[in-house]
Amino acid sequence: MSRAGYQRNAFGFSLIEVLAALAVIAVAMTALLASTARMAQRQAQLEQLSFASWLADTTMTELRLRESFPRVGKREGQGRAGPYDFKWTLVVQATPEPAIRRMDLHVFPADAKAAAAPSISLVGFAGQ
């Protein structure tokens, strides 16, 4: 016996099933959006790191072209690579071999604090 308008073998989803499915989709979409935001942020960091690397290579090459055997000491400067401004520190040190100098170049974002870690460091050697 069936009541009027009610079928026991009705097909479809109940309201609770639809709400549960929507809740699962909402959680999945939230996780997907958070993941996309992290990927976009990481891409921007990698872009800045690439430009810092190019600036370090360029600065080291310019130094080696200007001075084939640089004097010992510390130098600081600024540079721009792409849309980013950077500051750099170069430390030239003597080595146990008097005819060879070690050059440590550290590149920082222009707005970095004094104790911040460099974005990129590059080591080079020059000899007489």
DSSP file (Angstrom, degrees, kcal/mol; ACC not computed):
  #  RESIDUE AA STRUCTURE BP1 BP2  ACC     N-H-->O    O-->H-N    N-H-->O    O-->H-N    TCO  KAPPA ALPHA  PHI   PSI    X-CA   Y-CA   Z-CA
    1    1 A M              0   0    0      0, 0.0     2,-0.4     0, 0.0     0, 0.0   0.000 360.0 360.0 360.0 137.1    0.0    0.0    0.0
    2    2 A S        -     0   0    0      5,-0.0     2,-0.1     6,-0.0     5,-0.1  -0.919 360.0-118.0-124.9 151.7    1.2    3.4   -0.8
    3    3 A R    >   -     0   0    0     -2,-0.4     3,-1.6     1,-0.1     2,-0.2  -0.422  50.5 -80.5 -79.7 162.0    0.2    6.8    0.2
    4    4 A A  T 3  S+     0   0    0      1,-0.3    -1,-0.1    -2,-0.1     3,-0.1  -0.455 113.9   5.2 -66.8 127.2   -1.0    9.2   -2.3
    5    5 A G  T 3  S+     0   0    0     -2,-0.2     2,-0.5     1,-0.2    -1,-0.3   0.476 105.3 109.1  81.3   3.0    1.8   10.9   -4.3
    6    6 A Y    <   -     0   0    0     -3,-1.6     2,-0.5     4,-0.0    -1,-0.2  -0.950  46.4-169.3-117.8 128.0    4.5    8.8   -2.6
    7    7 A Q    >   -     0   0    0     -2,-0.5     3,-0.9     1,-0.1    -3,-0.0  -0.946  16.8-151.2-114.5 134.9    6.5    6.2   -4.5
    8    8 A R  T 3  S+     0   0    0     -2,-0.5    -1,-0.1     1,-0.2    -6,-0.0   0.807  96.7  49.5 -72.4 -29.4    8.7    3.7   -2.7
    9    9 A N  T 3  S+     0   0    0      2,-0.0    -1,-0.2     0, 0.0     2,-0.1  -0.134  78.8 151.0-102.2  35.8   11.0    3.3   -5.6
   10   10 A A    <   -     0   0    0     -3,-0.9     2,-0.3     1,-0.1    -4,-0.0  -0.441  36.8-139.0 -71.0 140.4   11.5    7.0   -6.4
   11   11 A F        +     0   0    0     -2,-0.1     2,-0.2     2,-0.0    -1,-0.1  -0.712  54.2  62.4 -99.7 152.8   14.9    7.9   -8.0
   12   12 A G  S    S-     0   0    0     -2,-0.3     2,-0.4     2,-0.0    -2,-0.0  -0.759  79.3 -63.2 128.9-175.3   16.9   11.0   -7.1
   13   13 A F        -     0   0    0     -2,-0.2     2,-0.1     2,-0.0    -2,-0.0  -0.842  39.5-125.9-112.9 147.0   18.8   12.4   -4.1
   14   14 A S     >  -     0   0    0     -2,-0.4     4,-2.0     1,-0.1     5,-0.2  -0.405  32.8-105.3 -81.1 167.1   17.4   13.5   -0.8
   15   15 A L  H  > S+     0   0    0      1,-0.2     4,-2.4     2,-0.2     5,-0.2   0.877 120.9  53.6 -61.0 -39.2   18.1   17.0    0.5
   16   16 A I  H  > S+     0   0    0      1,-0.2     4,-2.3     2,-0.2    -1,-0.2   0.894 107.8  50.4 -64.9 -40.3   20.6   15.7    3.0
   17   17 A E  H  > S+     0   0    0      2,-0.2     4,-2.2     1,-0.2    -1,-0.2   0.901 110.9  48.9 -65.1 -40.3   22.5   13.9    0.3
   18   18 A V  H  X S+     0   0    0     -4,-2.0     4,-2.3     2,-0.2    -2,-0.2   0.917 112.0  48.6 -65.1 -43.4   22.7   17.0   -1.8
   19   19 A L  H  X S+     0   0    0     -4,-2.4     4,-2.1     2,-0.2    -2,-0.2   0.885 110.7  50.9 -65.3 -38.5   23.9   19.1    1.2
   20   20 A A  H  X S+     0   0    0     -4,-2.3     4,-2.1     2,-0.2    -1,-0.2   0.911 110.5  49.2 -65.1 -41.6   26.5   16.5    2.0
   21   21 A A  H  X S+     0   0    0     -4,-2.2     4,-2.3     1,-0.2    -2,-0.2   0.905 110.7  50.4 -63.7 -41.5   27.8   16.5   -1.6
   22   22 A L  H  X S+     0   0    0     -4,-2.3     4,-2.4     2,-0.2    -1,-0.2   0.873 108.5  52.6 -64.3 -36.8   27.9   20.3   -1.6
   23   23 A A  H  X S+     0   0    0     -4,-2.1     4,-2.2     2,-0.2    -2,-0.2   0.915 109.9  48.1 -65.0 -42.6   29.9   20.3    1.7
   24   24 A V  H  X S+     0   0    0     -4,-2.1     4,-2.3     1,-0.2    -2,-0.2   0.919 112.9  48.2 -63.4 -43.5   32.4   17.9    0.2
   25   25 A I  H  X S+     0   0    0     -4,-2.3     4,-2.6     1,-0.2    -2,-0.2   0.892 109.9  52.9 -64.0 -40.0   32.7   20.1   -3.0
   26   26 A A  H  X S+     0   0    0     -4,-2.4     4,-2.1     2,-0.2    -2,-0.2   0.912 110.2  47.1 -63.6 -42.6   33.2   23.2   -0.8
   27   27 A V  H  X S+     0   0    0     -4,-2.2     4,-2.1     2,-0.2    -1,-0.2   0.918 113.5  48.7 -64.4 -43.0   36.0   21.7    1.2
   28   28 A A  H  X S+     0   0    0     -4,-2.3     4,-2.2     1,-0.2    -2,-0.2   0.905 111.7  48.7 -64.4 -41.4   37.7   20.5   -2.0
   29   29 A M  H  X S+     0   0    0     -4,-2.6     4,-2.5     2,-0.2    -1,-0.2   0.877 109.4  52.9 -67.0 -37.5   37.4   23.9   -3.7
   30   30 A T  H  X S+     0   0    0     -4,-2.1     4,-2.2     2,-0.2    -1,-0.2   0.922 110.8  46.9 -63.2 -43.8   38.8   25.7   -0.6
   31   31 A A  H  X S+     0   0    0     -4,-2.1     4,-2.2     1,-0.2    -2,-0.2   0.897 112.0  51.2 -64.7 -39.7   41.8   23.4   -0.7
   32   32 A L  H  X S+     0   0    0     -4,-2.2     4,-2.2     2,-0.2    -2,-0.2   0.910 110.5  47.8 -64.6 -42.8   42.3   23.9   -4.4
   33   33 A L  H  X S+     0   0    0     -4,-2.5     4,-2.2     2,-0.2    -2,-0.2   0.897 111.5  50.4 -65.5 -40.4   42.2   27.7   -4.1
   34   34 A A  H  X S+     0   0    0     -4,-2.2     4,-2.2     2,-0.2    -2,-0.2   0.905 110.9  49.7 -63.9 -40.7   44.6   27.6   -1.2
   35   35 A S  H  X S+     0   0    0     -4,-2.2     4,-2.2     1,-0.2    -2,-0.2   0.900 110.1  50.4 -64.3 -41.1   47.0   25.5   -3.2
   36   36 A T  H  X S+     0   0    0     -4,-2.2     4,-2.2     2,-0.2    -2,-0.2   0.896 109.3  51.2 -64.5 -40.3   46.7   27.8   -6.2
   37   37 A A  H  X S+     0   0    0     -4,-2.2     4,-2.2     2,-0.2    -2,-0.2   0.908 110.2  49.2 -64.0 -41.7   47.5   30.8   -4.0
   38   38 A R  H  X S+     0   0    0     -4,-2.2     4,-2.5     1,-0.2    -2,-0.2   0.901 110.3  51.1 -64.1 -39.8   50.6   29.1   -2.6
   39   39 A M  H  X S+     0   0    0     -4,-2.2     4,-2.2     2,-0.2    -2,-0.2   0.903 109.8  49.4 -64.4 -40.5   51.8   28.2   -6.1
   40   40 A A  H  X S+     0   0    0     -4,-2.2     4,-1.8     2,-0.2    -1,-0.2   0.903 112.1  48.2 -65.3 -40.9   51.4   31.8   -7.3
   41   41 A Q  H  X S+     0   0    0     -4,-2.2     4,-1.9     1,-0.2    -2,-0.2   0.921 112.0  49.0 -64.7 -43.6   53.3   33.1   -4.3
   42   42 A R  H  X S+     0   0    0     -4,-2.5     4,-2.5     1,-0.2    -2,-0.2   0.867 107.6  55.3 -64.8 -36.7   56.1   30.5   -4.9
   43   43 A Q  H  X S+     0   0    0     -4,-2.2     4,-2.1     1,-0.2    -1,-0.2   0.906 107.2  49.7 -63.4 -41.2   56.3   31.4   -8.5
   44   44 A A  H  X S+     0   0    0     -4,-1.8     4,-2.1     2,-0.2    -1,-0.2   0.890 110.8  50.2 -64.7 -39.0   56.9   35.1   -7.6
   45   45 A Q  H  X S+     0   0    0     -4,-1.9     4,-2.3     1,-0.2    -2,-0.2   0.911 110.6  49.1 -65.0 -41.9   59.6   34.0   -5.2
   46   46 A L  H  X S+     0   0    0     -4,-2.5     4,-2.2     2,-0.2    -2,-0.2   0.868 109.0  53.4 -66.3 -35.4   61.3   31.9   -7.8
   47   47 A E  H  X S+     0   0    0     -4,-2.1     4,-2.2     2,-0.2    -2,-0.2   0.942 110.4  46.3 -63.2 -46.7   61.1   34.8  -10.3
   48   48 A Q  H  X S+     0   0    0     -4,-2.1     4,-2.3     1,-0.2    -2,-0.2   0.887 111.4  52.5 -63.4 -38.8   62.9   37.1   -7.8
   49   49 A L  H  X S+     0   0    0     -4,-2.3     4,-2.2     2,-0.2    -1,-0.2   0.885 107.7  51.8 -63.9 -39.2   65.5   34.5   -7.1
   50   50 A S  H  X S+     0   0    0     -4,-2.2     4,-2.2     2,-0.2    -2,-0.2   0.927 110.7  47.2 -63.2 -45.1   66.2   34.1  -10.8
   51   51 A F  H  X S+     0   0    0     -4,-2.2     4,-2.3     1,-0.2    -2,-0.2   0.882 110.5  52.8 -65.4 -37.0   66.7   37.8  -11.2
   52   52 A A  H  X S+     0   0    0     -4,-2.3     4,-2.3     2,-0.2    -1,-0.2   0.899 109.0  50.5 -63.7 -39.5   69.0   37.9   -8.1
   53   53 A S  H  X S+     0   0    0     -4,-2.2     4,-2.4     2,-0.2    -2,-0.2   0.913 110.1  49.0 -63.8 -43.1   71.0   35.1   -9.7
   54   54 A W  H  X S+     0   0    0     -4,-2.2     4,-2.5     1,-0.2    -2,-0.2   0.898 110.8  50.6 -64.5 -39.4   71.4   37.0  -12.9
   55   55 A L  H  X S+     0   0    0     -4,-2.3     4,-2.9     2,-0.2     5,-0.2   0.910 109.4  51.1 -64.6 -40.8   72.4   40.1  -11.1
   56   56 A A  H  X S+     0   0    0     -4,-2.3     4,-2.4     2,-0.2     5,-0.2   0.928 111.7  47.0 -62.0 -44.9   75.1   38.1   -9.1
   57   57 A D  H  X S+     0   0    0     -4,-2.4     4,-2.3     2,-0.2    -2,-0.2   0.924 114.6  46.9 -61.2 -44.5   76.5   36.7  -12.3
   58   58 A T  H  X S+     0   0    0     -4,-2.5     4,-2.6     2,-0.2    -2,-0.2   0.918 112.9  48.4 -64.9 -44.4   76.5   40.1  -14.0
   59   59 A T  H  X S+     0   0    0     -4,-2.9     4,-2.3     2,-0.2    -2,-0.2   0.915 112.5  48.2 -63.8 -43.4   78.1   41.8  -11.0
   60   60 A M  H  X S+     0   0    0     -4,-2.4     4,-2.2    -5,-0.2    -1,-0.2   0.909 112.8  48.7 -64.0 -41.7   80.8   39.2  -10.7
   61   61 A T  H  X S+     0   0    0     -4,-2.3     4,-1.9    -5,-0.2    -2,-0.2   0.918 110.6  50.3 -65.2 -43.2   81.6   39.4  -14.4
   62   62 A E  H  X S+     0   0    0     -4,-2.6     4,-2.2     1,-0.2     5,-0.2   0.908 110.4  50.5 -61.2 -41.7   81.8   43.2  -14.4
   63   63 A L  H  X S+     0   0    0     -4,-2.3     4,-3.0     1,-0.2    -1,-0.2   0.929 110.3  48.8 -61.9 -44.9   84.2   43.0  -11.4
   64   64 A R  H  < S+     0   0    0     -4,-2.2    -1,-0.2     1,-0.2    -2,-0.2   0.810 111.9  49.7 -68.2 -28.5   86.4   40.5  -13.2
   65   65 A L  H  < S+     0   0    0     -4,-1.9    -1,-0.2    -5,-0.2    -2,-0.2   0.859 116.0  42.0 -75.9 -35.3   86.5   42.7  -16.3
   66   66 A R  H  < S+     0   0    0     -4,-2.2     2,-0.5     1,-0.3    -2,-0.2   0.905 129.8  21.7 -75.3 -42.8   87.3   45.8  -14.4
   67   67 A E     <  -     0   0    0     -4,-3.0    -1,-0.3    -5,-0.2    -2,-0.0  -0.956  57.6-170.5-131.6 112.3   89.9   44.3  -12.1
   68   68 A S  S    S+     0   0    0     -2,-0.5    59,-0.3     1,-0.3    -1,-0.1   0.819  94.7  26.3 -71.6 -27.7   91.6   41.0  -13.0
   69   69 A F  S    S-     0   0    0     57,-0.1    -1,-0.3    59,-0.1    59,-0.0  -0.750  91.2-153.8-133.8  86.4   93.1   40.8   -9.5
   70   70 A P        -     0   0    0      0, 0.0     2,-0.1     0, 0.0    56,-0.1  -0.175  20.0-106.5 -67.0 152.9   90.8   42.7   -7.1
   71   71 A R        -     0   0    0      1,-0.1     2,-0.2    30,-0.0    21,-0.1  -0.427  39.9 -98.2 -75.3 152.3   92.1   44.2   -3.9
   72   72 A V  S    S+     0   0    0     -2,-0.1     2,-0.3    19,-0.1    21,-0.2  -0.461  78.1  73.8 -70.2 139.3   91.2   42.6   -0.6
   73   73 A G  E    S-A   92   0A   0     19,-2.0    19,-3.2    -2,-0.2     2,-0.4  -0.904  76.9 -67.4 148.4-174.5   88.3   44.1    1.3
   74   74 A K  E     -A   91   0A   0     -2,-0.3     2,-0.3    17,-0.2    17,-0.2  -0.917  39.3-178.5-116.0 137.8   84.5   44.6    1.4
   75   75 A R  E     -A   90   0A   0     15,-2.9    15,-3.1    -2,-0.4     2,-0.3  -0.950   7.0-161.8-131.8 152.8   82.4   46.5   -1.1
   76   76 A E  E     +A   89   0A   0     -2,-0.3     2,-0.3    13,-0.2    13,-0.2  -0.958  17.9 153.2-132.6 152.8   78.7   47.2   -1.3
   77   77 A G  E     -A   88   0A   0     11,-2.2    11,-2.8    -2,-0.3     2,-0.3  -0.948  30.7-119.2-162.1-179.1   76.5   48.2   -4.2
   78   78 A Q  E     +A   87   0A   0     -2,-0.3     2,-0.3     9,-0.3     9,-0.2  -0.920  26.3 172.1-131.3 156.8   73.1   48.2   -5.6
   79   79 A G  E     -A   86   0A   0      7,-2.4     7,-3.2    -2,-0.3     2,-0.4  -0.985  23.2-133.8-158.5 166.2   71.6   46.9   -8.8
   80   80 A R  E     +A   85   0A   0     -2,-0.3     2,-0.4     5,-0.2     5,-0.2  -0.991  16.5 179.6-128.4 133.6   68.4   46.3  -10.7
   81   81 A A  E >   -A   84   0A   0      3,-2.3     3,-1.9    -2,-0.4   -30,-0.1  -0.968  65.5 -41.5-134.4 117.8   67.5   43.1  -12.5
   82   82 A G  T 3  S-     0   0    0     -2,-0.4   -34,-0.0     1,-0.3     0, 0.0  -0.425 123.3 -23.6  61.7-135.6   64.1   43.0  -14.2
   83   83 A P  T 3  S+     0   0    0      0, 0.0     2,-0.3     0, 0.0    -1,-0.3   0.378 120.4  92.8 -87.5   6.6   61.5   44.7  -12.0
   84   84 A Y  E <   -A   81   0A   0     -3,-1.9    -3,-2.3   -36,-0.0     2,-0.4  -0.795  61.2-147.6-110.2 143.0   63.5   44.1   -8.8
   85   85 A D  E     +A   80   0A   0     -2,-0.3    25,-2.2    -5,-0.2     2,-0.3  -0.871  24.1 179.8-102.6 139.2   66.0   46.2   -6.9
   86   86 A F  E     -AB  79 109A   0     -7,-3.2    -7,-2.4    -2,-0.4     2,-0.3  -0.901  21.3-147.4-133.0 160.7   68.8   44.5   -5.0
   87   87 A K  E     -AB  78 108A   0     21,-2.3    21,-3.2    -2,-0.3     2,-0.3  -0.947  20.9-162.1-122.2 152.6   71.7   45.4   -2.9
   88   88 A W  E     -AB  77 107A   0    -11,-2.8   -11,-2.2    -2,-0.3     2,-0.4  -0.946  13.2-154.4-136.2 156.1   74.9   43.3   -2.9
   89   89 A T  E     -AB  76 106A   0     17,-2.4    17,-2.7    -2,-0.3     2,-0.5  -0.998   9.9-164.9-128.9 130.3   78.0   42.8   -0.7
   90   90 A L  E     -AB  75 105A   0    -15,-3.1   -15,-2.9    -2,-0.4     2,-0.5  -0.970   1.7-169.7-118.3 127.5   81.3   41.6   -2.1
   91   91 A V  E     -AB  74 104A   0     13,-2.6    13,-2.8    -2,-0.5     2,-0.5  -0.971   4.2-164.8-117.5 118.5   84.0   40.3    0.2
   92   92 A V  E     -AB  73 103A   0    -19,-3.2   -19,-2.0    -2,-0.5     2,-0.3  -0.905  14.2-176.7-104.2 126.3   87.4   39.7   -1.4
   93   93 A Q  E     - B   0 102A   0      9,-3.0     9,-2.7    -2,-0.5     2,-0.1  -0.899  26.4-117.6-124.0 149.7   89.8   37.6    0.6
   94   94 A A  E     - B   0 101A   0     -2,-0.3     7,-0.2     7,-0.2     5,-0.0  -0.488  30.8-149.6 -75.2 155.9   93.4   36.5    0.3
   95   95 A T        -     0   0    0      5,-1.0     5,-0.1     2,-0.5    -1,-0.0  -0.731  34.0 -95.6-118.6 171.0   93.9   32.8    0.0
   96   96 A P  S    S+     0   0    0      0, 0.0     3,-0.0     0, 0.0    -2,-0.0   0.801 116.5  70.4 -58.0 -26.3   96.9   30.6    1.1
   97   97 A E  S >  S-     0   0    0      1,-0.1     3,-2.1     3,-0.1    -2,-0.5  -0.847  81.2-150.4 -91.7 113.4   98.1   31.0   -2.4
   98   98 A P  T 3  S+     0   0    0      0, 0.0    -1,-0.1     0, 0.0    -3,-0.0   0.722  92.4  58.3 -59.4 -22.6   99.2   34.6   -2.8
   99   99 A A  T 3  S+     0   0    0     28,-0.1    29,-1.9    -5,-0.0     2,-0.4   0.374  99.3  70.2 -89.5   6.0   98.4   34.7   -6.5
  100  100 A I  E <   - C   0 127A   0     -3,-2.1    -5,-1.0    27,-0.2     2,-0.4  -0.977  60.0-166.0-128.3 137.7   94.7   33.8   -5.9
  101  101 A R  E     -BC  94 126A   0     25,-3.0    25,-2.2    -2,-0.4     2,-0.4  -0.944  14.6-138.8-119.8 142.8   91.9   35.8   -4.4
  102  102 A R  E     -BC  93 125A   0     -9,-2.7    -9,-3.0    -2,-0.4     2,-0.5  -0.858  15.0-161.9-100.1 134.4   88.5   34.5   -3.2
  103  103 A M  E     -BC  92 124A   0     21,-3.4    21,-2.8    -2,-0.4     2,-0.6  -0.968   4.7-170.2-121.1 118.5   85.4   36.6   -4.0
  104  104 A D  E     -BC  91 123A   0    -13,-2.8   -13,-2.6    -2,-0.5     2,-0.5  -0.938   6.9-170.6-109.3 116.9   82.2   36.1   -2.1
  105  105 A L  E     -BC  90 122A   0     17,-3.4    17,-3.0    -2,-0.6     2,-0.5  -0.929   2.3-172.1-111.6 126.7   79.2   37.9   -3.5
  106  106 A H  E     -BC  89 121A   0    -17,-2.7   -17,-2.4    -2,-0.5     2,-0.4  -0.976   6.1-159.4-120.6 128.1   75.9   38.1   -1.6
  107  107 A V  E     +BC  88 120A   0     13,-2.9    12,-2.5    -2,-0.5    13,-1.4  -0.916  12.3 179.7-112.4 132.2   72.7   39.5   -3.2
  108  108 A F  E     -B   87   0A   0    -21,-3.2   -21,-2.3    -2,-0.4     2,-0.1  -0.888  37.6 -95.7-124.7 153.4   69.8   40.7   -1.0
  109  109 A P  E >   -B   86   0A   0      0, 0.0     3,-2.0     0, 0.0   -23,-0.3  -0.436  42.5-114.5 -61.4 148.7   66.4   42.3   -1.9
  110  110 A A  T 3  S+     0   0    0    -25,-2.2   -24,-0.1     1,-0.3   -22,-0.0   0.784 115.6  47.8 -60.0 -28.2   66.7   46.1   -1.6
  111  111 A D  T 3  S+     0   0    0    -26,-0.3    -1,-0.3   -24,-0.0   -25,-0.1   0.245  84.5 129.4 -97.8  13.9   64.3   46.2    1.3
  112  112 A A    <   -     0   0    0     -3,-2.0    -4,-0.1     1,-0.1     2,-0.0  -0.360  61.4-112.9 -70.8 147.4   66.0   43.4    3.3
  113  113 A K    >   -     0   0    0      1,-0.1     3,-1.4     4,-0.1    -1,-0.1  -0.292  31.9-104.0 -71.4 164.0   67.0   43.9    6.9
  114  114 A A  T 3  S+     0   0    0      1,-0.3    -1,-0.1    -2,-0.0    -2,-0.1   0.835 120.4  43.8 -62.0 -34.8   70.6   44.0    7.9
  115  115 A A  T 3  S+     0   0    0      2,-0.0    -1,-0.3     0, 0.0    -2,-0.0   0.306  87.6 125.5 -95.3   9.9   70.6   40.5    9.4
  116  116 A A    <   -     0   0    0     -3,-1.4     3,-0.1     1,-0.1    -4,-0.0  -0.313  66.4-109.8 -70.3 151.1   68.7   38.9    6.6
  117  117 A A        -     0   0    0      1,-0.1    -1,-0.1     2,-0.0    -4,-0.1  -0.543  42.0-101.8 -75.5 145.7   70.0   35.9    4.7
  118  118 A P        -     0   0    0      0, 0.0   -10,-0.2     0, 0.0     3,-0.1  -0.326  14.7-134.8 -68.5 151.4   71.0   36.6    1.1
  119  119 A S  S    S+     0   0    0    -12,-2.5     2,-0.3     1,-0.3   -11,-0.2   0.881  90.2   0.3 -68.0 -38.8   68.8   35.6   -1.7
  120  120 A I  E     -C  107   0A   0    -13,-1.4   -13,-2.9   -68,-0.1     2,-0.4  -0.994  63.7-157.9-151.2 146.3   71.8   34.2   -3.6
  121  121 A S  E     -C  106   0A   0     -2,-0.3     2,-0.4   -15,-0.2   -15,-0.2  -0.979   8.9-169.2-126.7 142.2   75.5   33.9   -2.9
  122  122 A L  E     -C  105   0A   0    -17,-3.0   -17,-3.4    -2,-0.4     2,-0.4  -0.997   5.4-158.1-133.9 134.5   78.1   33.4   -5.5
  123  123 A V  E     +C  104   0A   0     -2,-0.4     2,-0.3   -19,-0.2   -19,-0.2  -0.938  18.4 167.5-115.0 133.9   81.8   32.5   -5.0
  124  124 A G  E     -C  103   0A   0    -21,-2.8   -21,-3.4    -2,-0.4     2,-0.4  -0.918  21.4-142.0-138.4 166.2   84.5   33.2   -7.5
  125  125 A F  E     -C  102   0A   0     -2,-0.3     2,-0.4   -23,-0.2   -23,-0.2  -0.971   9.2-166.5-130.1 145.9   88.3   33.2   -7.7
  126  126 A A  E     -C  101   0A   0    -25,-2.2   -25,-3.0    -2,-0.4     2,-0.3  -0.977   9.1-171.4-129.3 145.4   90.7   35.5   -9.5
  127  127 A G  E      C  100   0A   0     -2,-0.4   -27,-0.2   -59,-0.3   -28,-0.1  -0.939 360.0 360.0-136.8 159.5   94.3   35.0  -10.1
  128  128 A Q              0   0    0    -29,-1.9   -28,-0.1    -2,-0.3   -59,-0.1   0.427 360.0 360.0 -87.6 360.0   97.3   36.9  -11.4
